[in-house]
Amino acid sequence: MAKSRSLINGDNQLKLAMQRSGRLTDDSLNLLHQIGLSFESYGQRLFSRCRNFPLSILYSRDDDIPDYVGLGTVDLGIVGRNLIHEQGIDAIELEPLGFGYCTLVVAVLRDSGFQSPAELCSARIATSYPESARKYFASIGGRPDIITISGSVEVAPSLDIADAVVELTATGSSLLLNDLRSIHTILESEAVLVANKRSMDNPELRPNIDRLLLRIRAVQAAKRFKYVMMNAPESQLPVIRSIVPGLKAPTVVPLADEGWVAVHTAIEEDVFWEKIEQLRAAGAREILVSSLEKLML
């Protein structure tokens, strides 16, 4: 294990594993660039070293990343939560990353008589996530016949290979195409940043893990907010403050026009349009909206 760490360039550097090629790759690379890391990621590289941060990046198969993190071959990993759950790796989830959303579901044929997982406790279950399926059914007192299939799991019920499937779905389209319906969600998954426990306890590595996490959280927070500047009658400030209290409080600047102020604040994306409508009704005008790149909370 020590030899592997040395290979990826120096025992005092952080090591991070990410998917080499797949649905998480582009978003993972974008995130690392957004937090200011400069590194090479082209071609068939197996690993690269950041030029401006003590971090080396290992490009790997996604199935291998949980093991790398759990064994300490790397300190950190960007991987789907579903794989950590499936492989049972004892690692620390540091931060959900907001991409790679999917769900692990129990699904049956559309015209099947099965209505709940409890009815499948002795049934045949096809899956490419056998440990997750076993753990879930054990939690409800079931011991189904788990049939492990590496691909085309969704066709198993139609071929009478299985009574149901436990499978990952992002949009539900693959279920519909194979005449399946979901009857239970086992796990909500997305890409997460995970850490080796020993690395988190290492006084030489922990400060740089915290630095990296600060940057990631600043980028993640910026995605949740819009920066808003508006002009408003000073008499309406109490109403405007009640609508958009800001992260602490809105910034208020007097304008040259007597009785008017400029108000600067941040509004969460989820309630943005509702708040804008309320601000307009309260007398706010000339509302300027900007995206944020980084936000330190």
C-alpha positions as CSV (number, residue, x, y, z in Angstrom):
1,M,0.0,0.0,0.0
2,A,2.9,2.4,0.8
3,K,4.4,1.5,-2.6
4,S,1.1,2.5,-4.3
5,R,1.1,5.9,-2.5
6,S,4.7,6.5,-3.6
7,L,3.9,5.7,-7.2
8,I,1.2,8.4,-7.3
9,N,3.8,10.9,-6.3
10,G,4.9,11.6,-2.8
11,D,3.7,10.4,0.6
12,N,2.8,13.9,1.8
13,Q,0.5,14.6,-1.2
14,L,-3.2,13.9,-1.1
15,K,-4.4,11.2,-3.5
16,L,-7.8,11.4,-5.1
17,A,-9.4,8.7,-7.3
18,M,-12.1,9.6,-9.9
19,Q,-13.8,7.8,-12.7
20,R,-11.6,7.5,-15.8
21,S,-14.4,7.3,-18.3
22,G,-18.1,7.3,-17.7
23,R,-21.1,9.3,-16.6
24,L,-19.3,11.0,-13.7
25,T,-16.1,11.9,-15.5
26,D,-17.0,15.2,-17.1
27,D,-18.7,16.6,-14.1
28,S,-15.9,15.4,-11.8
29,L,-13.3,17.1,-14.0
30,N,-15.4,20.3,-14.2
31,L,-15.7,20.4,-10.4
32,L,-11.9,20.0,-9.9
33,H,-11.2,22.8,-12.4
34,Q,-13.9,25.0,-10.8
35,I,-12.1,24.8,-7.5
36,G,-8.9,26.1,-9.1
37,L,-6.9,22.9,-9.6
38,S,-4.5,22.9,-12.6
39,F,-3.7,19.4,-14.0
40,E,-3.6,17.3,-17.2
41,S,-6.6,15.0,-17.9
42,Y,-6.3,14.1,-21.6
43,G,-5.6,10.9,-23.4
44,Q,-5.0,7.6,-21.6
45,R,-3.4,9.0,-18.4
46,L,-3.6,6.9,-15.3
47,F,-2.8,9.7,-12.9
48,S,-1.7,13.3,-12.9
49,R,-0.3,15.7,-10.4
50,C,-1.9,19.1,-9.7
51,R,0.5,22.0,-10.4
52,N,-0.9,24.3,-7.8
53,F,-2.2,22.1,-5.0
54,P,-0.7,19.1,-3.1
55,L,-2.9,16.6,-4.8
56,S,-2.4,13.7,-7.3
57,I,-5.4,12.3,-9.2
58,L,-5.8,8.7,-10.1
59,Y,-8.1,7.9,-13.1
60,S,-9.8,4.6,-12.4
61,R,-12.8,2.3,-13.0
62,D,-15.6,3.5,-10.8
63,D,-16.0,0.0,-9.3
64,D,-12.4,0.1,-8.0
65,I,-12.7,3.5,-6.3
66,P,-14.4,2.4,-3.1
67,D,-11.7,-0.2,-2.6
68,Y,-8.9,2.3,-3.2
69,V,-10.4,4.6,-0.6
70,G,-11.2,1.9,1.9
71,L,-7.7,0.4,1.7
72,G,-5.9,3.8,1.8
73,T,-4.4,3.5,-1.6
74,V,-6.0,7.0,-2.1
75,D,-7.1,9.4,0.5
76,L,-10.2,10.7,-1.3
77,G,-12.6,9.5,-4.0
78,I,-15.3,10.9,-6.2
79,V,-17.8,8.0,-6.7
80,G,-21.5,7.2,-6.7
81,R,-23.0,6.7,-3.3
82,N,-24.6,3.5,-4.7
83,L,-21.1,1.9,-5.0
84,I,-20.1,2.7,-1.5
85,H,-23.4,1.2,-0.3
86,E,-23.0,-1.9,-2.5
87,Q,-19.4,-2.6,-1.5
88,G,-19.8,-1.8,2.2
89,I,-16.6,0.3,2.4
90,D,-15.9,1.9,5.7
91,A,-15.3,5.4,4.5
92,I,-16.4,8.9,5.4
93,E,-18.8,10.7,3.1
94,L,-17.6,14.3,3.2
95,E,-19.9,16.0,0.7
96,P,-22.6,15.3,-1.9
97,L,-21.6,16.8,-5.2
98,G,-24.8,17.5,-7.0
99,F,-24.4,15.4,-10.1
100,G,-24.8,11.7,-11.1
101,Y,-28.3,11.5,-9.6
102,C,-29.9,8.1,-9.7
103,T,-32.0,5.7,-7.6
104,L,-31.7,2.0,-6.7
105,V,-35.1,0.6,-6.9
106,V,-37.1,-2.6,-6.7
107,A,-39.1,-3.0,-9.9
108,V,-41.6,-5.6,-11.2
109,L,-43.4,-6.1,-14.5
110,R,-46.2,-3.6,-15.1
111,D,-48.9,-6.2,-15.0
112,S,-47.4,-8.2,-12.2
113,G,-49.5,-8.8,-9.1
114,F,-46.6,-7.8,-6.8
115,Q,-47.4,-4.5,-5.1
116,S,-44.8,-4.2,-2.3
117,P,-41.3,-5.6,-1.6
118,A,-42.7,-7.6,1.3
119,E,-44.4,-9.8,-1.2
120,L,-41.0,-10.6,-2.8
121,C,-39.2,-11.9,0.3
122,S,-39.0,-15.4,-1.1
123,A,-39.0,-14.5,-4.8
124,R,-36.3,-14.4,-7.5
125,I,-34.5,-11.1,-7.7
126,A,-32.2,-10.2,-10.6
127,T,-29.7,-7.5,-9.9
128,S,-26.2,-6.1,-10.6
129,Y,-26.2,-4.9,-7.0
130,P,-26.5,-8.2,-5.1
131,E,-25.2,-6.9,-1.7
132,S,-27.5,-4.0,-1.7
133,A,-30.4,-6.3,-2.6
134,R,-29.5,-8.7,0.2
135,K,-29.1,-6.0,2.8
136,Y,-32.4,-4.4,1.9
137,F,-34.5,-7.6,1.9
138,A,-32.7,-8.8,5.1
139,S,-33.9,-5.6,6.7
140,I,-37.5,-6.5,6.0
141,G,-37.0,-10.1,7.0
142,G,-36.7,-11.5,3.5
143,R,-34.3,-14.1,2.0
144,P,-35.0,-14.0,-1.8
145,D,-33.1,-15.9,-4.4
146,I,-30.6,-13.2,-5.6
147,I,-29.6,-13.7,-9.2
148,T,-26.5,-11.6,-10.1
149,I,-26.5,-10.3,-13.6
150,S,-23.8,-7.9,-14.9
151,G,-25.9,-6.4,-17.8
152,S,-29.4,-6.1,-19.2
153,V,-30.9,-6.7,-15.7
154,E,-34.2,-5.1,-16.8
155,V,-35.1,-8.0,-19.3
156,A,-34.9,-10.7,-16.6
157,P,-38.6,-10.6,-15.6
158,S,-39.7,-10.7,-19.2
159,L,-37.5,-13.8,-19.8
160,D,-38.9,-15.4,-16.6
161,I,-35.4,-15.4,-15.2
162,A,-36.6,-13.4,-12.2
163,D,-39.8,-12.1,-10.5
164,A,-38.4,-8.7,-9.9
165,V,-35.2,-6.6,-10.3
166,V,-33.1,-4.4,-8.0
167,E,-31.5,-1.9,-10.4
168,L,-30.2,1.6,-10.7
169,T,-32.2,4.1,-12.7
170,A,-31.5,7.7,-13.6
171,T,-34.6,8.7,-15.4
172,G,-36.8,5.6,-15.3
173,S,-36.8,5.3,-19.1
174,S,-35.0,1.9,-19.0
175,L,-37.7,0.6,-16.7
176,L,-40.5,1.8,-19.0
177,L,-38.8,0.4,-22.1
178,N,-38.8,-3.0,-20.4
179,D,-42.4,-2.8,-19.2
180,L,-41.3,-2.4,-15.5
181,R,-42.6,-0.3,-12.7
182,S,-40.9,0.7,-9.5
183,I,-42.5,-0.4,-6.3
184,H,-39.8,0.8,-3.8
185,T,-36.7,3.0,-3.7
186,I,-33.8,1.4,-1.7
187,L,-31.3,4.2,-2.1
188,E,-31.1,7.8,-3.5
189,S,-27.7,8.2,-5.0
190,E,-25.4,10.9,-6.4
191,A,-21.7,11.5,-6.8
192,V,-20.1,12.1,-3.4
193,L,-16.7,13.0,-2.1
194,V,-15.5,10.2,0.3
195,A,-12.4,9.9,2.5
196,N,-10.3,7.2,4.0
197,K,-10.7,7.4,7.8
198,R,-7.0,7.1,8.5
199,S,-6.3,10.0,6.1
200,M,-8.8,12.1,8.0
201,D,-7.0,11.4,11.3
202,N,-3.5,12.1,9.7
203,P,-2.3,15.5,10.9
204,E,-0.2,15.9,7.8
205,L,-3.0,15.2,5.4
206,R,-6.1,16.6,7.2
207,P,-5.3,20.3,6.7
208,N,-5.2,19.9,2.9
209,I,-8.3,17.8,2.9
210,D,-10.0,20.6,4.8
211,R,-8.7,23.2,2.2
212,L,-10.0,21.1,-0.6
213,L,-13.4,20.6,1.1
214,L,-13.7,24.4,1.7
215,R,-13.2,25.0,-2.1
216,I,-15.7,22.3,-3.0
217,R,-18.3,23.6,-0.6
218,A,-17.8,27.2,-1.9
219,V,-18.6,26.1,-5.5
220,Q,-21.5,24.0,-4.3
221,A,-23.0,26.8,-2.3
222,A,-22.6,29.2,-5.2
223,K,-24.9,27.0,-7.4
224,R,-27.7,27.3,-4.8
225,F,-27.8,31.1,-4.8
226,K,-28.3,34.1,-7.2
227,Y,-26.8,37.5,-6.3
228,V,-29.5,40.1,-6.6
229,M,-29.2,43.9,-6.7
230,M,-32.3,46.1,-6.8
231,N,-33.4,49.7,-6.2
232,A,-36.3,50.2,-3.8
233,P,-38.1,52.9,-1.8
234,E,-36.5,53.3,1.6
235,S,-40.0,53.1,3.2
236,Q,-40.3,49.5,1.9
237,L,-37.1,48.3,3.5
238,P,-38.9,46.4,6.3
239,V,-41.0,44.5,3.8
240,I,-38.0,43.7,1.6
241,R,-36.0,42.5,4.6
242,S,-38.8,40.1,5.5
243,I,-38.8,38.8,1.9
244,V,-35.0,38.4,1.5
245,P,-33.2,38.5,4.8
246,G,-29.9,37.7,3.0
247,L,-27.3,35.3,4.3
248,K,-27.0,37.4,7.4
249,A,-28.8,40.6,6.4
250,P,-29.1,42.4,3.0
251,T,-26.6,45.2,2.2
252,V,-28.4,48.5,1.9
253,V,-26.7,51.5,0.1
254,P,-28.4,55.0,-0.1
255,L,-28.9,56.3,-3.6
256,A,-28.6,59.9,-4.9
257,D,-32.4,60.0,-5.3
258,E,-33.8,60.9,-2.0
259,G,-35.9,58.2,-0.4
260,W,-34.4,55.4,-2.5
261,V,-31.8,52.7,-1.6
262,A,-29.9,50.0,-3.4
263,V,-30.3,46.5,-1.8
264,H,-27.8,43.7,-2.4
265,T,-28.7,40.2,-1.3
266,A,-28.5,36.5,-2.2
267,I,-31.6,34.4,-3.0
268,E,-31.7,30.6,-3.1
269,E,-32.3,29.2,-6.6
270,D,-35.2,27.0,-5.4
271,V,-37.3,30.0,-4.3
272,F,-35.9,32.6,-6.7
273,W,-38.9,33.4,-8.9
274,E,-41.3,33.4,-5.9
275,K,-39.1,35.9,-4.1
276,I,-38.6,38.1,-7.2
277,E,-42.4,38.4,-7.6
278,Q,-42.7,39.4,-3.9
279,L,-40.0,42.0,-4.3
280,R,-41.7,43.5,-7.4
281,A,-44.9,43.7,-5.4
282,A,-43.1,45.4,-2.6
283,G,-41.8,48.1,-4.9
284,A,-38.3,46.9,-5.9
285,R,-37.2,48.0,-9.4
286,E,-34.2,47.7,-11.7
287,I,-33.5,44.2,-10.4
288,L,-30.2,42.9,-11.6
289,V,-29.4,39.2,-11.2
290,S,-26.0,37.6,-11.3
291,S,-24.6,34.1,-11.0
292,L,-22.1,33.3,-8.3
293,E,-18.9,31.5,-8.9
294,K,-17.9,30.9,-5.3
295,L,-19.7,31.5,-2.0
296,M,-18.0,31.0,1.4
297,L,-20.7,30.3,4.0
